[in-house]
């Protein structure tokens, strides 16, 4: 998949450096995806340098190019400083563009996507407001061209993310249907504007991810299958030699949806198909090319093994999942604030607890409890309420499992009740009904056992 890297390196060396020596052209921008992260970072820095030396409209154009490069650096590295430079470059690009020009709208649109990416990576909900403002501004001018459908997709993505925690399946279908027109517009434009084709693919990915998130939260298999179909449409016509990262990102969404279908239907074969798809994608994805994409893939693979363990009750599946989450931690160890990092830590603790519960080893259960409490300190309920609630729910299960093994209550019932109450509040707010019902029923059992002083019913 990455066979072009050597050719790209040779081309750049023959040119005596980077594309940014004379500024990026449309053809150069099409090669961004095949550049390893280190080379992409150098191009972004060189473009910044050139913009600092230029003046007038050329300076703004170079800053716009810089914003595009830094946004891709952020997407691959998870580095908050790169996101800041992308936003700053897009802001600087507005300097010599009038609000009615297509270039001004494009720069404002880049600001919107920078904020959208920041909200996704770092869990800052206020960035969704900034993204919404930027997209609306980019649609206000008279000369919008390509920017119009691209910004509309951004606005639909913002609205979709806000609605995921509260909407039902019908709301999800309505939200997904609204993507159809801007995606179709971009596909029509691609006949004469080269970049429009990839922007339409990006629209498919945003819609497929929303369908996957919605389907996972509502345990709705039809929504998840719609997500799989959208990824198949997105991948049509893409070439691994030229769009390797886009293909990998599409593969991640498809695999996540398949794994979720397996979880909803308790079908190990469907879940395993998703894990096998991830194995194939990750075998072609080099760490030096996109560390954060690699970490995302390892996280999803870990979730796949975790769900296989839940379906089969096999401790080995949880051990495999723990190994995947350890890889995520290794890759992201110097990237503070990443939601992915916190999610991996939370899921690792859950897997450790499930493996300990299956083995019935009290020492392992004690170790798992320490891991839970340590992770709960690091996971912010404000930024990642779902992971926090799941940790509380599974901490309660762990305490009850230890009580069942030892038959001695050393505060396990009270601790489980406190953890379940905390989890139930958040799960109800996030509309996670199945987990909420599980927490509520377990809480009722604990309360009844505390009142009569007896043991928990089987």
LUMDREN-767459 format. One record per residue (C-alpha): x, y, z; residue in one letter. Coordinates in nm, 2 decimals, padded with zeros to 4 digits. Each point is the difference from the previous one (the first is absolute). Layout:
N
<rec <X; Y; Z>; 'A'>,
...
END
This chain:
458
<rec <00.00; 00.00; 00.00>; 'X'>,
<rec <00.28; 00.24; 00.08>; 'X'>,
<rec <00.22; -00.09; -00.30>; 'X'>,
<rec <-00.01; 00.36; -00.13>; 'X'>,
<rec <00.19; 00.13; 00.30>; 'X'>,
<rec <00.34; -00.08; -00.16>; 'X'>,
<rec <-00.11; 00.17; -00.32>; 'X'>,
<rec <-00.12; 00.31; 00.19>; 'X'>,
<rec <00.32; 00.02; 00.20>; 'X'>,
<rec <00.20; -00.02; -00.32>; 'X'>,
<rec <-00.21; 00.27; -00.17>; 'X'>,
<rec <00.04; 00.24; 00.29>; 'X'>,
<rec <00.37; -00.06; 00.02>; 'X'>,
<rec <00.04; 00.07; -00.37>; 'X'>,
<rec <-00.19; 00.33; 00.05>; 'X'>,
<rec <00.26; 00.09; 00.26>; 'X'>,
<rec <-00.23; -00.01; 00.30>; 'X'>,
<rec <-00.37; 00.03; 00.05>; 'X'>,
<rec <-00.29; 00.10; -00.21>; 'X'>,
<rec <-00.03; 00.32; 00.21>; 'X'>,
<rec <00.31; 00.16; -00.16>; 'X'>,
<rec <-00.23; 00.17; -00.25>; 'X'>,
<rec <-00.33; -00.06; 00.18>; 'X'>,
<rec <-00.23; -00.29; -00.03>; 'X'>,
<rec <-00.20; -00.07; -00.32>; 'X'>,
<rec <-00.32; -00.19; -00.04>; 'X'>,
<rec <00.20; -00.30; -00.13>; 'X'>,
<rec <00.24; 00.02; 00.30>; 'X'>,
<rec <-00.29; 00.00; 00.24>; 'X'>,
<rec <-00.13; -00.33; -00.15>; 'X'>,
<rec <00.33; -00.16; 00.12>; 'X'>,
<rec <-00.04; 00.10; 00.36>; 'X'>,
<rec <-00.16; -00.34; 00.09>; 'X'>,
<rec <00.30; -00.21; -00.11>; 'X'>,
<rec <00.25; 00.21; 00.19>; 'X'>,
<rec <00.13; -00.15; 00.33>; 'X'>,
<rec <-00.07; 00.22; 00.30>; 'X'>,
<rec <00.35; 00.13; 00.04>; 'X'>,
<rec <00.01; 00.12; -00.36>; 'X'>,
<rec <-00.35; 00.16; 00.03>; 'X'>,
<rec <00.12; 00.18; 00.32>; 'X'>,
<rec <00.30; 00.14; -00.19>; 'X'>,
<rec <-00.23; 00.12; -00.28>; 'X'>,
<rec <-00.23; 00.18; 00.25>; 'X'>,
<rec <00.30; 00.17; 00.16>; 'X'>,
<rec <00.14; 00.11; -00.33>; 'X'>,
<rec <-00.33; 00.14; -00.12>; 'X'>,
<rec <-00.02; 00.20; 00.33>; 'X'>,
<rec <00.35; 00.14; -00.08>; 'X'>,
<rec <-00.10; 00.09; -00.35>; 'X'>,
<rec <-00.32; 00.17; 00.12>; 'X'>,
<rec <00.20; 00.21; 00.24>; 'X'>,
<rec <00.22; 00.13; -00.29>; 'X'>,
<rec <-00.29; 00.06; -00.24>; 'X'>,
<rec <-00.24; 00.29; -00.01>; 'X'>,
<rec <-00.35; 00.08; -00.12>; 'X'>,
<rec <-00.22; -00.26; -00.16>; 'X'>,
<rec <00.28; -00.25; -00.04>; 'X'>,
<rec <00.06; 00.01; 00.38>; 'X'>,
<rec <-00.36; -00.09; 00.06>; 'X'>,
<rec <00.00; -00.28; -00.25>; 'X'>,
<rec <00.31; -00.15; 00.16>; 'X'>,
<rec <-00.16; 00.03; 00.34>; 'X'>,
<rec <-00.30; -00.19; -00.13>; 'X'>,
<rec <00.23; -00.27; -00.13>; 'X'>,
<rec <00.17; -00.01; 00.34>; 'X'>,
<rec <-00.34; -00.04; 00.17>; 'X'>,
<rec <-00.08; -00.30; -00.22>; 'X'>,
<rec <00.34; -00.16; 00.08>; 'X'>,
<rec <-00.01; 00.06; 00.37>; 'X'>,
<rec <-00.36; -00.14; 00.02>; 'X'>,
<rec <00.13; -00.32; -00.16>; 'X'>,
<rec <00.30; -00.01; 00.24>; 'X'>,
<rec <-00.25; 00.03; 00.29>; 'X'>,
<rec <-00.22; -00.28; -00.14>; 'X'>,
<rec <00.30; -00.23; -00.01>; 'X'>,
<rec <00.19; 00.10; 00.31>; 'X'>,
<rec <-00.27; 00.11; 00.26>; 'X'>,
<rec <00.23; 00.29; 00.09>; 'X'>,
<rec <-00.19; 00.29; 00.14>; 'X'>,
<rec <00.27; 00.25; -00.11>; 'X'>,
<rec <-00.05; -00.11; -00.36>; 'X'>,
<rec <-00.37; 00.07; 00.03>; 'X'>,
<rec <00.08; 00.35; 00.14>; 'X'>,
<rec <00.22; 00.07; -00.30>; 'X'>,
<rec <-00.27; -00.12; -00.24>; 'X'>,
<rec <-00.25; 00.24; 00.16>; 'X'>,
<rec <00.25; 00.28; 00.01>; 'X'>,
<rec <00.10; -00.04; -00.37>; 'X'>,
<rec <-00.37; 00.00; -00.11>; 'X'>,
<rec <-00.05; 00.32; 00.21>; 'X'>,
<rec <00.30; 00.16; -00.17>; 'X'>,
<rec <-00.13; -00.10; -00.34>; 'X'>,
<rec <-00.30; 00.23; 00.04>; 'X'>,
<rec <00.22; 00.31; 00.01>; 'X'>,
<rec <00.00; 00.08; -00.37>; 'X'>,
<rec <-00.32; -00.18; -00.10>; 'X'>,
<rec <-00.33; 00.20; -00.01>; 'X'>,
<rec <-00.30; -00.16; 00.18>; 'X'>,
<rec <-00.18; -00.04; -00.33>; 'X'>,
<rec <00.28; -00.19; -00.17>; 'X'>,
<rec <00.02; -00.38; -00.05>; 'X'>,
<rec <00.35; -00.01; 00.16>; 'X'>,
<rec <-00.13; 00.17; 00.32>; 'X'>,
<rec <-00.29; -00.26; 00.02>; 'X'>,
<rec <00.26; -00.28; -00.05>; 'X'>,
<rec <00.22; 00.13; 00.28>; 'X'>,
<rec <-00.30; 00.03; 00.23>; 'X'>,
<rec <-00.10; -00.35; -00.09>; 'X'>,
<rec <00.35; -00.13; 00.09>; 'X'>,
<rec <-00.04; 00.17; 00.34>; 'X'>,
<rec <-00.33; -00.19; 00.04>; 'X'>,
<rec <00.16; -00.34; -00.08>; 'X'>,
<rec <00.29; 00.08; 00.24>; 'X'>,
<rec <-00.25; 00.06; 00.28>; 'X'>,
<rec <-00.19; -00.31; -00.09>; 'X'>,
<rec <00.31; -00.21; 00.01>; 'X'>,
<rec <00.10; 00.15; 00.33>; 'X'>,
<rec <-00.34; -00.09; 00.15>; 'X'>,
<rec <00.04; -00.35; -00.12>; 'X'>,
<rec <00.36; -00.05; 00.12>; 'X'>,
<rec <-00.01; 00.19; 00.33>; 'X'>,
<rec <-00.36; -00.02; 00.10>; 'X'>,
<rec <-00.05; 00.38; 00.03>; 'X'>,
<rec <-00.37; 00.06; -00.07>; 'X'>,
<rec <00.05; 00.38; -00.03>; 'X'>,
<rec <00.19; -00.07; -00.32>; 'X'>,
<rec <-00.32; -00.12; -00.16>; 'X'>,
<rec <-00.14; 00.35; 00.05>; 'X'>,
<rec <00.31; 00.15; -00.17>; 'X'>,
<rec <-00.03; -00.24; -00.29>; 'X'>,
<rec <-00.37; 00.08; -00.04>; 'X'>,
<rec <00.08; 00.38; -00.01>; 'X'>,
<rec <00.28; -00.06; -00.26>; 'X'>,
<rec <-00.21; -00.21; -00.23>; 'X'>,
<rec <-00.30; 00.24; 00.01>; 'X'>,
<rec <00.24; 00.29; -00.08>; 'X'>,
<rec <00.15; -00.19; -00.29>; 'X'>,
<rec <-00.36; -00.04; -00.14>; 'X'>,
<rec <-00.08; 00.37; 00.03>; 'X'>,
<rec <00.20; 00.13; -00.30>; 'X'>,
<rec <-00.13; 00.03; -00.36>; 'X'>,
<rec <00.30; -00.19; -00.16>; 'X'>,
<rec <00.01; -00.33; 00.18>; 'X'>,
<rec <00.05; -00.26; -00.27>; 'X'>,
<rec <00.15; -00.32; 00.14>; 'X'>,
<rec <-00.01; 00.13; 00.35>; 'X'>,
<rec <-00.38; -00.01; 00.02>; 'X'>,
<rec <-00.06; -00.38; 00.01>; 'X'>,
<rec <00.32; -00.05; 00.20>; 'X'>,
<rec <-00.12; 00.24; 00.27>; 'X'>,
<rec <-00.35; -00.15; -00.01>; 'X'>,
<rec <00.15; -00.34; 00.08>; 'X'>,
<rec <00.19; 00.16; 00.29>; 'X'>,
<rec <-00.32; 00.15; 00.14>; 'X'>,
<rec <-00.19; -00.33; -00.04>; 'X'>,
<rec <00.29; -00.18; 00.19>; 'X'>,
<rec <-00.01; 00.26; 00.28>; 'X'>,
<rec <-00.38; -00.05; 00.03>; 'X'>,
<rec <00.03; -00.37; -00.01>; 'X'>,
<rec <00.26; -00.02; 00.27>; 'X'>,
<rec <-00.21; 00.21; 00.23>; 'X'>,
<rec <-00.31; -00.22; -00.06>; 'X'>,
<rec <00.16; -00.34; 00.04>; 'X'>,
<rec <-00.04; -00.01; 00.38>; 'X'>,
<rec <-00.37; 00.10; -00.01>; 'X'>,
<rec <-00.14; -00.10; -00.33>; 'X'>,
<rec <-00.19; -00.32; -00.10>; 'X'>,
<rec <00.04; -00.22; -00.31>; 'X'>,
<rec <-00.24; 00.21; -00.20>; 'X'>,
<rec <00.20; 00.32; 00.08>; 'X'>,
<rec <00.31; -00.18; -00.12>; 'X'>,
<rec <-00.15; -00.10; -00.33>; 'X'>,
<rec <-00.12; 00.36; -00.06>; 'X'>,
<rec <00.34; 00.14; 00.09>; 'X'>,
<rec <00.17; -00.25; -00.23>; 'X'>,
<rec <-00.23; 00.08; -00.29>; 'X'>,
<rec <00.09; 00.37; 00.01>; 'X'>,
<rec <00.36; -00.09; -00.11>; 'X'>,
<rec <-00.12; -00.13; -00.33>; 'X'>,
<rec <-00.03; 00.34; -00.18>; 'X'>,
<rec <00.34; 00.15; 00.08>; 'X'>,
<rec <00.17; -00.33; -00.07>; 'X'>,
<rec <-00.18; -00.02; -00.34>; 'X'>,
<rec <00.10; 00.36; -00.07>; 'X'>,
<rec <00.37; -00.07; 00.07>; 'X'>,
<rec <-00.01; -00.31; -00.23>; 'X'>,
<rec <-00.15; 00.21; -00.28>; 'X'>,
<rec <00.27; 00.26; 00.05>; 'X'>,
<rec <00.28; -00.26; -00.01>; 'X'>,
<rec <-00.04; -00.02; -00.37>; 'X'>,
<rec <00.17; 00.34; -00.03>; 'X'>,
<rec <00.15; 00.05; 00.34>; 'X'>,
<rec <00.24; -00.27; 00.11>; 'X'>,
<rec <00.00; 00.05; 00.37>; 'X'>,
<rec <-00.39; -00.02; 00.02>; 'X'>,
<rec <00.02; -00.38; -00.04>; 'X'>,
<rec <00.19; -00.05; 00.32>; 'X'>,
<rec <-00.22; 00.25; 00.18>; 'X'>,
<rec <-00.30; -00.21; -00.09>; 'X'>,
<rec <00.18; -00.31; 00.14>; 'X'>,
<rec <00.06; 00.20; 00.32>; 'X'>,
<rec <-00.38; 00.07; 00.01>; 'X'>,
<rec <-00.07; -00.37; -00.02>; 'X'>,
<rec <00.25; -00.07; 00.28>; 'X'>,
<rec <-00.16; 00.26; 00.23>; 'X'>,
<rec <-00.35; -00.14; -00.07>; 'X'>,
<rec <00.11; -00.36; 00.05>; 'X'>,
<rec <00.17; 00.08; 00.33>; 'X'>,
<rec <-00.31; 00.17; 00.13>; 'X'>,
<rec <-00.22; -00.30; -00.10>; 'X'>,
<rec <00.25; -00.23; 00.18>; 'X'>,
<rec <00.00; 00.22; 00.31>; 'X'>,
<rec <-00.37; 00.02; 00.01>; 'X'>,
<rec <-00.05; -00.37; -00.07>; 'X'>,
<rec <00.24; -00.10; 00.27>; 'X'>,
<rec <-00.17; 00.22; 00.26>; 'X'>,
<rec <-00.35; -00.11; -00.09>; 'X'>,
<rec <00.10; -00.37; -00.06>; 'X'>,
<rec <-00.16; 00.04; -00.34>; 'X'>,
<rec <00.13; -00.25; -00.26>; 'X'>,
<rec <-00.18; 00.17; -00.30>; 'X'>,
<rec <00.18; 00.33; 00.07>; 'X'>,
<rec <00.33; -00.19; 00.02>; 'X'>,
<rec <-00.06; -00.18; -00.32>; 'X'>,
<rec <-00.07; 00.34; -00.17>; 'X'>,
<rec <00.34; 00.11; 00.13>; 'X'>,
<rec <00.16; -00.30; -00.17>; 'X'>,
<rec <-00.18; 00.08; -00.33>; 'X'>,
<rec <00.12; 00.36; 00.02>; 'X'>,
<rec <00.36; -00.11; 00.04>; 'X'>,
<rec <-00.03; -00.22; -00.31>; 'X'>,
<rec <-00.13; 00.30; -00.20>; 'X'>,
<rec <00.29; 00.21; 00.14>; 'X'>,
<rec <00.27; -00.24; -00.10>; 'X'>,
<rec <-00.13; -00.04; -00.36>; 'X'>,
<rec <00.27; 00.12; -00.25>; 'X'>,
<rec <00.27; 00.06; 00.25>; 'X'>,
<rec <00.36; -00.12; -00.07>; 'X'>,
<rec <00.22; -00.13; 00.29>; 'X'>,
<rec <00.31; 00.15; -00.16>; 'X'>,
<rec <-00.14; 00.35; 00.00>; 'X'>,
<rec <-00.26; 00.00; 00.28>; 'X'>,
<rec <00.14; -00.24; 00.26>; 'X'>,
<rec <-00.11; 00.19; 00.31>; 'X'>,
<rec <-00.35; 00.07; -00.12>; 'X'>,
<rec <-00.04; -00.37; -00.08>; 'X'>,
<rec <00.13; -00.09; 00.35>; 'X'>,
<rec <-00.24; 00.25; 00.17>; 'X'>,
<rec <-00.29; -00.14; -00.20>; 'X'>,
<rec <00.11; -00.35; 00.10>; 'X'>,
<rec <00.00; 00.10; 00.37>; 'X'>,
<rec <-00.36; 00.13; -00.02>; 'X'>,
<rec <-00.12; -00.32; -00.18>; 'X'>,
<rec <00.18; -00.22; 00.25>; 'X'>,
<rec <-00.14; 00.19; 00.30>; 'X'>,
<rec <-00.36; -00.04; -00.14>; 'X'>,
<rec <00.05; -00.37; -00.06>; 'X'>,
<rec <00.13; -00.05; 00.35>; 'X'>,
<rec <-00.29; 00.19; 00.14>; 'X'>,
<rec <-00.24; -00.21; -00.20>; 'X'>,
<rec <00.16; -00.31; 00.15>; 'X'>,
<rec <-00.04; 00.15; 00.35>; 'X'>,
<rec <-00.37; 00.09; -00.06>; 'X'>,
<rec <-00.09; -00.34; -00.15>; 'X'>,
<rec <00.24; -00.19; 00.22>; 'X'>,
<rec <00.15; -00.15; -00.31>; 'X'>,
<rec <00.37; -00.09; 00.04>; 'X'>,
<rec <00.04; -00.07; -00.38>; 'X'>,
<rec <-00.10; 00.36; -00.10>; 'X'>,
<rec <00.22; 00.14; 00.27>; 'X'>,
<rec <00.29; -00.21; -00.11>; 'X'>,
<rec <-00.05; 00.12; -00.36>; 'X'>,
<rec <00.05; 00.35; 00.13>; 'X'>,
<rec <00.31; -00.09; 00.19>; 'X'>,
<rec <00.14; -00.18; -00.31>; 'X'>,
<rec <-00.07; 00.31; -00.21>; 'X'>,
<rec <00.20; 00.21; 00.25>; 'X'>,
<rec <00.29; -00.25; -00.01>; 'X'>,
<rec <00.02; 00.06; -00.38>; 'X'>,
<rec <-00.02; 00.38; 00.02>; 'X'>,
<rec <00.26; 00.02; 00.28>; 'X'>,
<rec <00.24; -00.24; -00.18>; 'X'>,
<rec <00.03; 00.28; -00.27>; 'X'>,
<rec <00.01; 00.30; 00.23>; 'X'>,
<rec <00.35; 00.10; 00.10>; 'X'>,
<rec <00.05; 00.17; 00.34>; 'X'>,
<rec <00.22; 00.27; -00.15>; 'X'>,
<rec <-00.27; 00.09; -00.25>; 'X'>,
<rec <-00.28; 00.07; 00.24>; 'X'>,
<rec <00.06; -00.08; 00.37>; 'X'>,
<rec <-00.35; 00.11; 00.11>; 'X'>,
<rec <-00.18; -00.20; -00.27>; 'X'>,
<rec <00.21; -00.30; 00.11>; 'X'>,
<rec <-00.11; 00.06; 00.36>; 'X'>,
<rec <-00.37; 00.03; -00.10>; 'X'>,
<rec <00.03; -00.33; -00.19>; 'X'>,
<rec <00.16; -00.17; 00.30>; 'X'>,
<rec <-00.28; 00.13; 00.22>; 'X'>,
<rec <-00.27; -00.13; -00.22>; 'X'>,
<rec <00.18; -00.34; -00.02>; 'X'>,
<rec <00.01; 00.00; 00.38>; 'X'>,
<rec <-00.38; 00.07; 00.01>; 'X'>,
<rec <-00.06; -00.29; -00.24>; 'X'>,
<rec <00.19; -00.25; 00.21>; 'X'>,
<rec <-00.17; 00.14; 00.31>; 'X'>,
<rec <-00.35; -00.06; -00.15>; 'X'>,
<rec <00.10; -00.34; -00.11>; 'X'>,
<rec <00.10; -00.07; 00.36>; 'X'>,
<rec <-00.34; 00.12; 00.12>; 'X'>,
<rec <-00.18; -00.22; -00.25>; 'X'>,
<rec <00.21; -00.31; 00.06>; 'X'>,
<rec <00.11; 00.04; 00.36>; 'X'>,
<rec <00.36; -00.07; -00.11>; 'X'>,
<rec <00.26; 00.16; 00.22>; 'X'>,
<rec <00.26; -00.02; -00.29>; 'X'>,
<rec <-00.21; 00.25; -00.20>; 'X'>,
<rec <00.03; 00.25; 00.28>; 'X'>,
<rec <00.37; -00.05; 00.02>; 'X'>,
<rec <00.03; 00.07; -00.37>; 'X'>,
<rec <-00.21; 00.31; 00.05>; 'X'>,
<rec <00.23; 00.12; 00.28>; 'X'>,
<rec <00.30; -00.04; -00.23>; 'X'>,
<rec <-00.17; 00.22; -00.26>; 'X'>,
<rec <-00.08; 00.27; 00.26>; 'X'>,
<rec <00.36; -00.01; 00.12>; 'X'>,
<rec <00.11; 00.07; -00.36>; 'X'>,
<rec <-00.24; 00.31; 00.00>; 'X'>,
<rec <00.16; 00.12; 00.32>; 'X'>,
<rec <00.35; -00.05; -00.14>; 'X'>,
<rec <-00.08; 00.20; -00.32>; 'X'>,
<rec <-00.18; 00.28; 00.18>; 'X'>,
<rec <00.22; 00.02; 00.32>; 'X'>,
<rec <00.12; 00.36; -00.08>; 'X'>,
<rec <-00.34; 00.12; -00.12>; 'X'>,
<rec <-00.18; 00.13; 00.30>; 'X'>,
<rec <-00.37; 00.09; -00.02>; 'X'>,
<rec <-00.09; -00.25; -00.27>; 'X'>,
<rec <-00.34; -00.15; 00.04>; 'X'>,
<rec <00.13; -00.32; -00.16>; 'X'>,
<rec <00.27; -00.03; 00.27>; 'X'>,
<rec <-00.26; 00.02; 00.28>; 'X'>,
<rec <-00.24; -00.24; -00.18>; 'X'>,
<rec <00.28; -00.26; -00.04>; 'X'>,
<rec <00.09; 00.02; 00.37>; 'X'>,
<rec <-00.37; -00.04; 00.09>; 'X'>,
<rec <-00.05; -00.30; -00.22>; 'X'>,
<rec <00.32; -00.16; 00.11>; 'X'>,
<rec <-00.12; 00.02; 00.36>; 'X'>,
<rec <-00.33; -00.16; -00.10>; 'X'>,
<rec <00.18; -00.29; -00.18>; 'X'>,
<rec <00.23; -00.05; 00.30>; 'X'>,
<rec <-00.31; -00.03; 00.23>; 'X'>,
<rec <-00.18; -00.24; -00.24>; 'X'>,
<rec <00.31; -00.22; -00.03>; 'X'>,
<rec <00.03; 00.00; 00.38>; 'X'>,
<rec <-00.37; -00.08; 00.05>; 'X'>,
<rec <00.02; -00.30; -00.23>; 'X'>,
<rec <00.31; -00.13; 00.17>; 'X'>,
<rec <-00.15; 00.05; 00.35>; 'X'>,
<rec <00.35; 00.10; 00.13>; 'X'>,
<rec <-00.05; 00.24; 00.29>; 'X'>,
<rec <00.35; 00.14; -00.03>; 'X'>,
<rec <-00.07; 00.08; -00.37>; 'X'>,
<rec <-00.33; 00.16; 00.10>; 'X'>,
<rec <00.18; 00.22; 00.25>; 'X'>,
<rec <00.25; 00.10; -00.27>; 'X'>,
<rec <-00.29; 00.08; -00.23>; 'X'>,
<rec <-00.17; 00.21; 00.26>; 'X'>,
<rec <00.31; 00.21; 00.05>; 'X'>,
<rec <00.02; 00.05; -00.38>; 'X'>,
<rec <-00.36; 00.11; -00.01>; 'X'>,
<rec <00.04; 00.25; 00.27>; 'X'>,
<rec <00.32; 00.14; -00.15>; 'X'>,
<rec <-00.17; 00.03; -00.34>; 'X'>,
<rec <-00.31; 00.17; 00.15>; 'X'>,
<rec <00.23; 00.27; 00.13>; 'X'>,
<rec <00.14; 00.07; -00.35>; 'X'>,
<rec <-00.33; -00.02; -00.19>; 'X'>,
<rec <-00.20; 00.32; 00.00>; 'X'>,
<rec <-00.37; -00.04; 00.05>; 'X'>,
<rec <-00.05; 00.34; -00.18>; 'X'>,
<rec <00.21; -00.09; -00.31>; 'X'>,
<rec <-00.07; -00.38; -00.03>; 'X'>,
<rec <-00.32; -00.08; 00.21>; 'X'>,
<rec <-00.06; -00.33; -00.18>; 'X'>,
<rec <00.34; -00.15; 00.09>; 'X'>,
<rec <-00.03; 00.13; 00.35>; 'X'>,
<rec <-00.35; -00.15; 00.05>; 'X'>,
<rec <00.12; -00.34; -00.15>; 'X'>,
<rec <00.29; 00.00; 00.24>; 'X'>,
<rec <-00.24; 00.06; 00.29>; 'X'>,
<rec <-00.23; -00.27; -00.12>; 'X'>,
<rec <00.27; -00.26; -00.04>; 'X'>,
<rec <00.16; 00.10; 00.33>; 'X'>,
<rec <-00.33; -00.10; 00.16>; 'X'>,
<rec <00.00; -00.33; -00.18>; 'X'>,
<rec <00.36; -00.07; 00.11>; 'X'>,
<rec <-00.09; 00.07; 00.37>; 'X'>,
<rec <-00.30; -00.22; -00.02>; 'X'>,
<rec <00.21; -00.28; -00.17>; 'X'>,
<rec <00.25; 00.02; 00.29>; 'X'>,
<rec <-00.29; -00.02; 00.25>; 'X'>,
<rec <-00.14; -00.30; -00.17>; 'X'>,
<rec <00.34; -00.18; 00.01>; 'X'>,
<rec <00.10; 00.09; 00.36>; 'X'>,
<rec <-00.35; 00.00; 00.15>; 'X'>,
<rec <00.12; 00.28; 00.24>; 'X'>,
<rec <-00.13; 00.35; -00.03>; 'X'>,
<rec <00.29; 00.25; 00.06>; 'X'>,
<rec <-00.19; 00.29; -00.14>; 'X'>,
<rec <-00.06; -00.15; -00.34>; 'X'>,
<rec <-00.38; 00.05; 00.00>; 'X'>,
<rec <00.03; 00.37; 00.11>; 'X'>,
<rec <00.28; 00.06; -00.26>; 'X'>,
<rec <-00.20; -00.17; -00.27>; 'X'>,
<rec <-00.31; 00.21; 00.08>; 'X'>,
<rec <00.19; 00.33; -00.01>; 'X'>,
<rec <00.17; -00.09; -00.33>; 'X'>,
<rec <-00.33; -00.12; -00.16>; 'X'>,
<rec <-00.19; 00.32; 00.11>; 'X'>,
<rec <00.27; 00.21; -00.16>; 'X'>,
<rec <00.00; -00.20; -00.32>; 'X'>,
<rec <-00.38; 00.00; -00.02>; 'X'>,
<rec <-00.02; 00.38; 00.01>; 'X'>,
<rec <00.24; 00.04; -00.29>; 'X'>,
<rec <-00.14; -00.29; -00.20>; 'X'>,
<rec <-00.35; 00.15; 00.02>; 'X'>,
<rec <00.12; 00.34; -00.11>; 'X'>,
<rec <00.18; -00.15; -00.30>; 'X'>,
<rec <-00.30; -00.21; -00.10>; 'X'>,
<rec <00.19; -00.33; 00.03>; 'X'>,
<rec <-00.31; -00.20; 00.07>; 'X'>,
<rec <00.13; -00.35; 00.00>; 'X'>,
<rec <00.29; 00.08; 00.24>; 'X'>,
<rec <-00.23; 00.21; 00.21>; 'X'>,
<rec <-00.25; -00.28; 00.04>; 'X'>,
<rec <00.29; -00.23; 00.10>; 'X'>,
<rec <00.13; 00.24; 00.26>; 'X'>,
<rec <-00.35; 00.06; 00.13>; 'X'>,
<rec <-00.09; -00.37; 00.04>; 'X'>,
<rec <00.34; -00.07; 00.17>; 'X'>,
<rec <-00.05; 00.30; 00.23>; 'X'>,
<rec <-00.34; -00.13; 00.11>; 'X'>,
<rec <00.15; -00.34; 00.08>; 'X'>,
<rec <00.28; 00.16; 00.21>; 'X'>,
<rec <-00.25; 00.22; 00.18>; 'X'>,
<rec <-00.23; -00.30; 00.08>; 'X'>,
<rec <00.30; -00.20; 00.13>; 'X'>,
<rec <00.11; 00.28; 00.22>; 'X'>,
<rec <-00.34; 00.03; 00.16>; 'X'>,
<rec <-00.04; -00.37; 00.09>; 'X'>,
<rec <00.36; -00.06; 00.07>; 'X'>,
<rec <00.01; -00.30; -00.23>; 'X'>,
<rec <00.20; -00.09; -00.30>; 'X'>,
<rec <-00.06; 00.11; -00.35>; 'X'>,
<rec <-00.24; -00.21; -00.21>; 'X'>,
<rec <00.18; -00.20; -00.28>; 'X'>,
END
